[in-house]
């Protein structure tokens, strides 16, 4: 870690969060919160985790591009010129407002009021004017890149053993468009293609099937109550949870506007490119989920799997009070390989680790299903390990889909760190 960036290396390992704190806003966290709140209020085609991740990355990318043009500390992004006399706060507010407003114009009145409030706190003059101009440049450049194209797509996957099928009564995946979204900092949506699922006839595939069949069943005798709780806990929107964590870090560690913008750019641009590559991977492999695999095991050609036509995952679509608040949990309407939540978590946690320069950090995560139930971790690697298991316990993923997704997220983060944020050491 370069001391000129944060100067936190000596203290970061000593931080222990005993009680939740309320994040005090700077302009970066204020507009990050507005961005998250705005997108999460939209229909599923925009608010589901993959779509929300892309949108928040657009906002935070524009904010970082503007801040980096004012306080140059890394490779130019979106804005090549430097504006050292421009107001950082005006640049941040303008960049964020224009991306959010340009994407969700129906919220214009509310967004404009928040923007005017931000500008009202900045003294009039050339610095403010330059900040507005820089924010405009960054937002215009971001919107011109065409990352946001949420249109419904068909869900005709073919048929046969191993081929994903939308379950009866389910609608098509509203976020399928993310598989073809323009990436931010990686070269393409398929740059990090996984090796794919195990061959159906292989012993490894049989081991994965038998594992999830036993522990991921709705009436499993091997899954513990704690594992059931953790599986349900992780069925929450990572775009919301990880940005909320970022806002807490800003407050708890008194990050500057520059470092706040850098941190959010690192986690959100990385997560978005990871989820774009993951969604592309899903629709490349089109691999079936455990419920279809187990119910049709007589078609897979594997002597070590056994058909159970009545097998149902923990996420069985029924009301279970122990699953917390929110809609009944079901097998998601998109393919297994690779796991979206795991890729998102891996990319984000590795980006946090790169920003802070250490894996050692005590922090908590929240879940929309269990308000007030805080899960504490001592390392950024902790959530990655836990979400891998949680998706198997829920009966919705094979282990390979989760392990491959964790590796994909790490690879995307490594590429982006080396090619855009290499000054952060």
C-alpha positions as CSV (number, residue, x, y, z in Angstrom):
1,X,0.0,0.0,0.0
2,X,1.4,3.4,-0.9
3,X,1.4,5.7,2.1
4,X,0.4,8.6,-0.1
5,X,-2.9,7.0,-0.8
6,X,-4.4,6.1,2.6
7,X,-1.7,5.9,5.3
8,X,-3.9,3.2,7.0
9,X,-1.6,0.2,6.9
10,X,-0.5,0.6,10.5
11,X,-4.1,0.7,11.8
12,X,-6.3,-1.3,9.5
13,X,-5.5,-4.6,11.3
14,X,-6.4,-3.1,14.6
15,X,-9.9,-2.0,13.7
16,X,-12.7,-4.0,15.5
17,X,-16.3,-3.1,14.9
18,X,-18.1,-3.8,18.2
19,X,-21.3,-2.0,17.5
20,X,-22.9,-0.8,14.2
21,X,-22.2,2.8,13.3
22,X,-24.1,5.2,11.1
23,X,-22.2,6.2,8.0
24,X,-21.7,9.9,7.9
25,X,-22.0,11.1,4.3
26,X,-19.5,12.9,2.2
27,X,-20.7,13.6,-1.4
28,X,-19.4,10.2,-2.6
29,X,-21.4,8.2,0.0
30,X,-24.4,10.4,-0.3
31,X,-24.7,9.8,-4.0
32,X,-23.8,6.1,-3.6
33,X,-26.7,5.7,-1.3
34,X,-29.0,7.6,-3.7
35,X,-27.8,5.4,-6.6
36,X,-28.5,2.2,-4.6
37,X,-31.9,3.4,-3.3
38,X,-32.9,4.5,-6.8
39,X,-32.1,1.2,-8.6
40,X,-33.4,-1.0,-5.9
41,X,-36.8,0.6,-6.2
42,X,-37.1,-0.4,-9.9
43,X,-38.7,-3.5,-11.4
44,X,-36.6,-6.7,-11.4
45,X,-35.1,-6.1,-14.8
46,X,-33.2,-3.2,-13.3
47,X,-33.2,-4.0,-9.5
48,X,-32.0,-7.6,-9.5
49,X,-28.4,-8.0,-8.4
50,X,-26.7,-8.3,-11.9
51,X,-28.6,-5.2,-13.3
52,X,-28.1,-3.2,-10.1
53,X,-24.4,-4.0,-10.1
54,X,-24.0,-2.7,-13.6
55,X,-25.9,0.5,-12.8
56,X,-24.1,1.3,-9.6
57,X,-20.8,0.7,-11.4
58,X,-21.9,3.3,-14.0
59,X,-22.4,5.8,-11.2
60,X,-19.3,5.1,-9.3
61,X,-17.2,4.9,-12.4
62,X,-18.3,8.3,-13.4
63,X,-17.7,9.7,-9.9
64,X,-14.2,8.2,-9.9
65,X,-13.5,9.5,-13.4
66,X,-14.4,13.0,-12.3
67,X,-12.5,12.9,-9.0
68,X,-9.4,11.5,-10.7
69,X,-9.5,14.4,-13.2
70,X,-9.5,16.9,-10.3
71,X,-7.1,15.1,-8.0
72,X,-5.1,13.0,-10.4
73,X,-3.8,9.9,-8.6
74,X,-4.2,7.1,-11.2
75,X,-4.6,6.4,-14.9
76,X,-7.2,8.7,-16.5
77,X,-10.6,7.2,-16.7
78,X,-13.4,8.8,-18.7
79,X,-11.8,12.3,-18.5
80,X,-8.2,12.7,-19.9
81,X,-7.6,16.3,-18.9
82,X,-6.8,17.4,-15.4
83,X,-8.7,20.1,-13.5
84,X,-6.8,20.7,-10.3
85,X,-8.7,23.8,-9.3
86,X,-12.2,22.2,-9.7
87,X,-14.4,21.5,-6.7
88,X,-14.4,17.8,-5.9
89,X,-17.8,17.9,-4.3
90,X,-19.3,19.6,-7.4
91,X,-17.6,17.1,-9.7
92,X,-18.9,14.1,-7.6
93,X,-22.5,15.4,-7.3
94,X,-22.7,16.3,-11.0
95,X,-21.3,13.0,-12.2
96,X,-23.5,10.9,-10.1
97,X,-26.7,13.0,-10.6
98,X,-26.4,13.0,-14.4
99,X,-25.8,9.2,-14.6
100,X,-28.7,8.4,-12.3
101,X,-31.0,11.0,-13.9
102,X,-30.0,9.9,-17.4
103,X,-30.9,6.3,-16.6
104,X,-34.0,6.8,-14.4
105,X,-35.5,10.0,-15.6
106,X,-38.8,9.3,-13.9
107,X,-37.1,10.2,-10.6
108,X,-35.9,13.5,-12.0
109,X,-37.7,15.7,-9.4
110,X,-36.3,13.8,-6.4
111,X,-32.9,13.6,-7.9
112,X,-32.8,17.2,-8.9
113,X,-33.7,18.3,-5.3
114,X,-30.8,16.2,-4.0
115,X,-28.4,17.6,-6.6
116,X,-29.4,21.2,-5.8
117,X,-28.9,20.5,-2.1
118,X,-25.4,19.3,-2.9
119,X,-24.6,22.4,-5.0
120,X,-26.0,24.8,-2.4
121,X,-23.3,23.8,0.0
122,X,-20.5,24.7,-2.4
123,X,-19.4,28.3,-2.7
124,X,-20.2,29.9,-6.0
125,X,-17.2,30.6,-8.3
126,X,-14.9,29.2,-10.9
127,X,-14.0,26.1,-8.8
128,X,-17.6,25.1,-8.5
129,X,-18.2,25.8,-12.2
130,X,-15.2,23.7,-13.2
131,X,-16.4,20.9,-10.9
132,X,-19.8,20.9,-12.6
133,X,-18.0,20.8,-16.0
134,X,-15.8,17.9,-15.0
135,X,-18.7,15.9,-13.6
136,X,-20.6,16.5,-16.8
137,X,-17.7,15.3,-18.9
138,X,-17.4,12.1,-16.8
139,X,-21.1,11.3,-16.8
140,X,-21.5,12.0,-20.5
141,X,-18.6,9.7,-21.3
142,X,-20.0,7.0,-19.1
143,X,-23.5,7.2,-20.5
144,X,-22.0,7.1,-24.1
145,X,-20.4,3.7,-23.4
146,X,-23.7,1.8,-23.6
147,X,-23.5,-0.3,-20.5
148,X,-27.2,-0.1,-19.7
149,X,-29.5,-2.0,-22.1
150,X,-32.1,-3.8,-20.0
151,X,-34.4,-5.4,-22.6
152,X,-36.3,-8.7,-22.1
153,X,-34.9,-11.7,-24.0
154,X,-36.2,-15.2,-24.9
155,X,-35.5,-18.2,-22.8
156,X,-35.3,-21.0,-25.3
157,X,-32.4,-23.2,-24.2
158,X,-33.1,-26.4,-26.1
159,X,-33.6,-29.7,-24.3
160,X,-31.7,-32.8,-23.2
161,X,-29.6,-34.0,-20.3
162,X,-27.7,-31.2,-18.7
163,X,-29.6,-28.4,-20.4
164,X,-31.1,-25.7,-18.2
165,X,-34.9,-25.4,-18.2
166,X,-36.9,-22.6,-16.6
167,X,-39.1,-24.3,-14.1
168,X,-42.9,-24.6,-14.7
169,X,-44.6,-21.4,-13.8
170,X,-41.4,-19.3,-13.8
171,X,-40.8,-16.3,-16.0
172,X,-37.6,-15.9,-18.0
173,X,-34.6,-14.3,-16.3
174,X,-35.2,-10.6,-16.5
175,X,-31.4,-10.0,-16.2
176,X,-30.4,-12.1,-19.2
177,X,-29.4,-8.9,-21.0
178,X,-26.4,-8.6,-18.6
179,X,-24.7,-11.5,-20.4
180,X,-24.2,-9.2,-23.4
181,X,-23.6,-5.9,-21.6
182,X,-20.6,-3.8,-22.5
183,X,-17.9,-4.4,-19.8
184,X,-16.2,-1.5,-18.0
185,X,-12.5,-2.4,-17.6
186,X,-12.0,-5.9,-18.9
187,X,-11.8,-6.6,-22.6
188,X,-15.0,-8.6,-23.2
189,X,-18.0,-10.2,-21.6
190,X,-16.4,-13.7,-22.2
191,X,-12.8,-12.9,-21.3
192,X,-13.0,-15.0,-18.2
193,X,-14.8,-18.0,-19.5
194,X,-14.8,-20.9,-17.0
195,X,-14.0,-24.5,-17.9
196,X,-17.6,-25.3,-17.5
197,X,-19.5,-27.9,-15.6
198,X,-18.1,-31.4,-15.1
199,X,-19.1,-34.0,-17.8
200,X,-22.3,-35.7,-16.8
201,X,-20.8,-39.1,-16.8
202,X,-17.8,-38.1,-14.6
203,X,-17.3,-39.1,-10.9
204,X,-16.8,-35.4,-10.1
205,X,-20.3,-34.6,-11.4
206,X,-21.8,-37.4,-9.4
207,X,-20.1,-36.2,-6.3
208,X,-21.5,-32.7,-6.7
209,X,-25.0,-34.1,-7.4
210,X,-25.0,-36.4,-4.4
211,X,-23.7,-33.6,-2.2
212,X,-26.4,-31.1,-3.0
213,X,-29.0,-33.8,-3.1
214,X,-28.3,-34.7,0.6
215,X,-27.6,-31.3,2.2
216,X,-29.6,-29.1,-0.1
217,X,-32.9,-30.9,0.1
218,X,-35.9,-29.2,1.7
219,X,-36.1,-32.1,4.1
220,X,-32.4,-32.7,4.5
221,X,-31.3,-34.6,7.6
222,X,-27.7,-33.5,7.3
223,X,-28.1,-29.7,7.1
224,X,-28.0,-28.0,10.5
225,X,-30.4,-25.2,11.5
226,X,-27.4,-22.8,11.4
227,X,-26.7,-23.8,7.8
228,X,-30.3,-23.3,6.9
229,X,-30.2,-19.8,8.4
230,X,-27.0,-19.0,6.6
231,X,-28.4,-20.2,3.2
232,X,-31.4,-18.0,3.6
233,X,-29.3,-15.1,4.9
234,X,-27.3,-15.0,1.7
235,X,-30.4,-14.6,-0.5
236,X,-30.1,-10.9,-0.5
237,X,-29.0,-8.3,-3.0
238,X,-25.2,-8.1,-2.9
239,X,-25.2,-4.7,-4.8
240,X,-27.1,-3.2,-1.9
241,X,-25.2,-5.0,0.9
242,X,-21.6,-4.4,-0.3
243,X,-22.2,-0.8,-1.1
244,X,-23.6,-0.3,2.3
245,X,-20.5,-1.9,3.7
246,X,-18.4,0.5,1.6
247,X,-20.3,3.5,3.1
248,X,-19.6,2.2,6.6
249,X,-15.9,1.9,5.8
250,X,-15.9,5.5,4.6
251,X,-17.4,6.7,7.9
252,X,-15.4,4.4,10.2
253,X,-12.1,5.2,8.7
254,X,-12.7,8.8,7.7
255,X,-11.9,8.3,4.1
256,X,-11.4,11.4,2.0
257,X,-13.5,12.2,-1.0
258,X,-10.7,11.0,-3.2
259,X,-10.2,7.7,-1.4
260,X,-13.9,7.1,-1.1
261,X,-14.3,7.5,-4.9
262,X,-11.4,5.2,-5.5
263,X,-12.7,2.5,-3.1
264,X,-16.2,2.5,-4.7
265,X,-14.7,2.4,-8.2
266,X,-12.6,-0.6,-7.3
267,X,-15.4,-2.6,-5.8
268,X,-18.2,-1.7,-8.1
269,X,-16.4,-1.7,-11.5
270,X,-14.8,-5.0,-10.5
271,X,-18.1,-6.5,-9.4
272,X,-19.9,-5.4,-12.6
273,X,-17.3,-6.8,-14.9
274,X,-17.3,-10.1,-12.9
275,X,-21.1,-10.3,-13.0
276,X,-21.2,-9.5,-16.8
277,X,-18.6,-12.3,-17.4
278,X,-20.6,-14.7,-15.1
279,X,-23.9,-14.0,-16.8
280,X,-22.2,-14.6,-20.2
281,X,-20.8,-17.8,-18.8
282,X,-24.3,-18.9,-17.6
283,X,-25.8,-18.5,-21.0
284,X,-22.8,-20.1,-22.8
285,X,-23.0,-23.3,-20.7
286,X,-26.8,-23.3,-20.1
287,X,-26.3,-26.0,-17.5
288,X,-29.2,-27.3,-15.5
289,X,-29.8,-26.6,-11.8
290,X,-29.7,-29.3,-9.1
291,X,-33.5,-29.8,-9.1
292,X,-33.7,-30.7,-12.8
293,X,-30.5,-32.8,-12.5
294,X,-31.7,-34.9,-9.6
295,X,-35.2,-35.3,-10.9
296,X,-33.8,-36.4,-14.3
297,X,-30.7,-38.3,-13.1
298,X,-31.8,-41.4,-15.1
299,X,-30.9,-39.4,-18.3
300,X,-27.4,-38.3,-17.4
301,X,-25.6,-41.6,-18.2
302,X,-23.9,-41.6,-14.8
303,X,-24.1,-44.8,-12.8
304,X,-23.4,-43.0,-9.5
305,X,-26.5,-40.7,-9.6
306,X,-30.0,-41.8,-8.8
307,X,-33.2,-40.2,-10.0
308,X,-35.5,-38.8,-7.4
309,X,-38.5,-37.4,-9.2
310,X,-39.8,-35.7,-6.1
311,X,-36.6,-34.0,-4.9
312,X,-37.1,-30.4,-3.9
313,X,-34.4,-28.0,-2.8
314,X,-34.4,-26.0,0.5
315,X,-35.5,-23.1,-1.6
316,X,-38.8,-24.8,-2.4
317,X,-41.0,-21.8,-3.1
318,X,-43.1,-22.3,0.1
319,X,-43.4,-20.1,3.1
320,X,-40.9,-20.8,5.9
321,X,-40.7,-18.4,8.8
322,X,-37.1,-19.4,9.5
323,X,-36.2,-18.0,6.0
324,X,-36.9,-14.5,7.3
325,X,-38.7,-11.7,5.6
326,X,-39.3,-11.3,1.8
327,X,-40.6,-13.4,-1.0
328,X,-40.6,-17.2,-0.8
329,X,-37.3,-18.6,-2.0
330,X,-37.1,-20.6,-5.2
331,X,-34.6,-22.0,-7.6
332,X,-33.5,-18.9,-9.7
333,X,-34.7,-18.8,-13.4
334,X,-31.2,-18.8,-14.9
335,X,-28.5,-21.5,-15.4
336,X,-26.2,-22.9,-12.8
337,X,-22.7,-22.4,-14.1
338,X,-21.3,-20.1,-12.8
339,X,-22.8,-18.8,-9.5
340,X,-23.7,-15.1,-9.7
341,X,-23.7,-14.3,-6.0
342,X,-20.4,-16.1,-5.5
343,X,-18.7,-14.3,-8.3
344,X,-20.1,-10.9,-7.1
345,X,-18.9,-11.6,-3.6
346,X,-15.5,-12.8,-4.6
347,X,-14.8,-9.9,-6.9
348,X,-15.9,-7.3,-4.3
349,X,-14.1,-8.9,-1.4
350,X,-10.9,-9.1,-3.4
351,X,-11.3,-5.5,-4.4
352,X,-11.7,-4.4,-0.8
353,X,-8.6,-6.5,0.1
354,X,-6.6,-4.7,-2.6
355,X,-7.8,-1.3,-1.5
356,X,-7.0,-1.8,2.1
357,X,-3.8,-3.8,1.4
358,X,-4.8,-6.6,3.8
359,X,-7.2,-9.5,4.1
360,X,-7.5,-8.9,7.9
361,X,-10.5,-6.7,8.6
362,X,-13.4,-7.1,11.1
363,X,-16.7,-6.0,9.6
364,X,-20.3,-7.1,9.4
365,X,-22.7,-7.7,6.6
366,X,-26.5,-7.5,6.7
367,X,-29.4,-9.3,4.9
368,X,-32.7,-7.9,3.8
369,X,-34.3,-11.1,5.0
370,X,-33.1,-10.7,8.6
371,X,-33.1,-7.0,9.5
372,X,-30.9,-6.3,12.4
373,X,-29.1,-9.6,12.2
374,X,-25.5,-8.7,11.7
375,X,-23.0,-11.3,10.5
376,X,-19.4,-10.5,11.5
377,X,-16.3,-11.6,9.7
378,X,-12.6,-11.2,10.5
379,X,-11.2,-11.5,6.9
380,X,-12.4,-10.4,3.5
381,X,-12.0,-14.0,2.4
382,X,-14.7,-15.0,4.9
383,X,-17.8,-14.1,2.9
384,X,-16.4,-15.9,-0.1
385,X,-16.0,-19.2,1.7
386,X,-19.4,-18.8,3.3
387,X,-21.4,-18.0,0.2
388,X,-19.9,-21.0,-1.6
389,X,-21.4,-23.3,1.0
390,X,-24.6,-21.3,1.4
391,X,-25.6,-21.8,-2.3
392,X,-25.1,-25.6,-1.9
393,X,-27.0,-25.8,1.4
394,X,-29.9,-23.9,-0.3
395,X,-30.0,-26.6,-3.0
396,X,-29.6,-24.2,-5.9
397,X,-26.0,-24.7,-7.1
398,X,-23.5,-27.4,-7.6
399,X,-20.1,-26.9,-5.9
400,X,-18.3,-26.5,-9.1
401,X,-20.5,-23.6,-10.1
402,X,-19.5,-21.8,-6.9
403,X,-15.8,-22.6,-6.9
404,X,-15.5,-21.6,-10.5
405,X,-17.4,-18.4,-9.8
406,X,-15.1,-17.5,-6.9
407,X,-12.1,-18.0,-9.1
408,X,-13.7,-15.9,-11.8
409,X,-14.3,-13.0,-9.4
410,X,-10.7,-13.2,-8.2
411,X,-9.3,-13.3,-11.8
412,X,-11.4,-10.3,-12.8
413,X,-10.3,-8.3,-9.8
414,X,-6.6,-9.2,-10.5
415,X,-6.9,-8.1,-14.1
416,X,-8.6,-4.8,-13.2
417,X,-6.2,-4.1,-10.3
418,X,-3.2,-4.6,-12.6
419,X,-4.5,-2.7,-15.5
420,X,-6.3,0.2,-14.0
421,X,-5.5,0.4,-10.3
422,X,-1.9,-0.8,-10.2
423,X,-0.9,2.3,-8.2
424,X,-2.9,0.8,-5.2
425,X,-0.4,-1.4,-3.4
